[in-house]
Amino acid sequence: MAKLIVSDLDVKGKDVLIRVDFNVPMKDGVITDDNRMKAALPTIEYVINNGGKAILLSHLGRVKKEEDKAKLSLRPIAEHLADLLQKPVTFVPTTRGAQLETAVANMQDGDVLIVENTRFEDVDGKKESGNDAELGQYWASLGDVFVNDAFGTAHRSHASNVGIATNMKAEGKPVAAGYLLEKEIEFLGNAVDNPQHPFVAILGGAKVSDKIGVIQNLLTKADKVIVAGGMAYTFFAAKGIKIGDSLVEEDKIELAKQLMEEAGDKLVLPIDNIIVEDFSNDLPTQVNEGDIPDGYQSLDIGPKSIELFKSILKDAKTVVWNGPMGVFEMSNFATGTLEVAKFLGTLTDAITIVGGGDSTAAVNQLGAADKLSHISTGGGASLEYLEGKELPGIEIVSEK
């Protein structure tokens, strides 16, 4: 069954609790990337344009002790949201109590309010991230309707998503998905459960252990699974190829061997690499095929690998990409990631989905984001979705 969506609701005159994902990167109190905030605007605008009162909850960073609060307040985010919406946004510098309740009671239709960082509740006993029953009940009591639009935390059972939703449903109040969550369900869900073929998955990043479940699940769904980045060298080791000083997970070599046996030619590895004598951007690099010499490590895929991956991708109808091809943050080892990103932007007949920090950064760096079908806002959440897991933040949303 399809999930209830915010546009299915009558929000006029209602106090609408919206769980957004405003966990954005900040430096010295300044937001350095507001894409997640912009992604939430359609849901917020639907509520306020239809006469609802938008009460927003989000976490920011990890709040472990009292001192963390000073640098992790949502005040700068509230100020930036006011600029994005071109209207005042009330910021309440607390997560519960009379000040918050009064501010909510004073809201007019079309108003927007942001509650302070939900993880401030974690300083005294992990009440937010531990899905404290009393906290979920309290936040639920502030609203008439709950909309979850935070895909980035959909894989977590927290008080501000599952806790609120559970209490709302117990009282017969609607729990809906926002437009962003709907889009994530549509694109990632279809890619996993009902992809158009040929379906190619590209998985990069450092560790096989982070993506075992994803590789195993996608090998049953995709026509090809390209494995690159640091984790490729565990597969090299499993094939008996010498990897020099490249990254390897010794305890995953047998598993890599087993995965390759099961996958056959469905699993594709790089065929050449960019190697260097140390983990540095300042040393000469060389292209290497076959065994990697002792004293060298591979930090990116080579030109033949780029062409191989392009030849596999050119006829694809569905592509899911998660994780970089190399050490993307160093300019000498960013070529593989950037070339894949650029090529995905040319696949006009394919559904192209990108998730994961470095993959998304590469697409944004090239200005190719608008040429892709979907850029996922959730790192861990998109990985768990690609594993085929049920995500509690999605599961709890009411069916239509």
C-alpha positions, 0 to 999 in steps of 0.5 A: 500500500502507498503511504499517506503523504502531506498533500493528503492532509487537511492542515488548515488551522492545525499545529503540524509537527514536521520532522525535518533533517537540518543536520547540515555542515557548519563552520564557525556558526555558518552553514556551508551546504544548505541542500538538506534545508532546501530539500525540505522547503516543498513540505514546509511551504505546502503546510504554511500555504494551506493555512497550517502552523509548521512546528519543525524538529531536527537534530544537529550533530552529536550532543554528548555533553553540556559544552556541545550545546553552544556550537550545535544550536539550531538558531543559525539554521532558523535564521537561514530558513527565514531567508530561504522562506522569505518570512519570519521563523520563530526560534525556541531555544529549548526542547520542552517546557512553558516557553515552547508551549506558549510559543506554539499556542501563540502561532497563527495560521501560516507561521513557522517555528523551530524547536531547539536541537532535539539531541540536546535531550541526549545530554541527560540520558539519550532521551532523543536517540534512545526514543524515550517514551515520555519525550515522544509523548510530550512532543506529540502533545504539541501537534494535531498532525505529524509529518516525517520528512527526515529521510536522513534519520529514517533508519533510526528509531528516535523520539522525534520520529518514531516516538512522536508517530507512535503517540500520534497514531495511538490518539488517532491522529494522522502520520504522513510522509513529507515530499522529500521522504516520498521522493526517497521512497519512490526512487530508492524503493523502485531501484531496489524492488522494481528497477528498469533493466539493465540495472547497474549499481556502483559501490565505492568507499573504504570498507567492505564491512560497511557495505556487505549487506548492500553488495549481497542484496544488490547482487540479487537485483542488479545486472552489474555491481561495480565495486571500487574505492578502498574496498576493492583491494580486499577483493583484489587480495581475495583474487590473489592480486598483490595489493602493496600497502593498499587498504585491506580488511584481512578478516573479509577476504574469505567473504569477498572470495565467496561473493565473487564466486556467487556473483560470477561476471556480475561483480566488476572490479577496477582493472588499473589503479593510480598508485603512490608511495605514501598517503599524500597528494604531494608525491608523483603518481603512476598508473598500475595494472596487475600486482601493486608493488610493495611500498605503494598503495592505490588511491584511485581507479585508473583510466582503463577502469574509467572506460570499462565502467563507462562501457557498462553504464552507457546502456543502463536504465537504472543506476544507483551510486554510493561511495567514491572511486578513490580518495576524493578529497585529494585532487590527485585521486579525485579523477575516478569519482569525478569522471563517473559523476560526469558520465552519469549526467549524460545518461538521459534515458536512465534513472540515476540515483546518487547517495553518500557524502563524497558521491553527492559532493562530486556531483555538486562540484561538477554542477551535474546535480540537475542532470540526475534523477535523484540525489539522496539526502540520507547516507546511512538511511540510503545504505540500509534501504539498499540493503532491503531493510525496513526503515523505522521512520518510514514503516511508522508512516500511516498507509493511505 
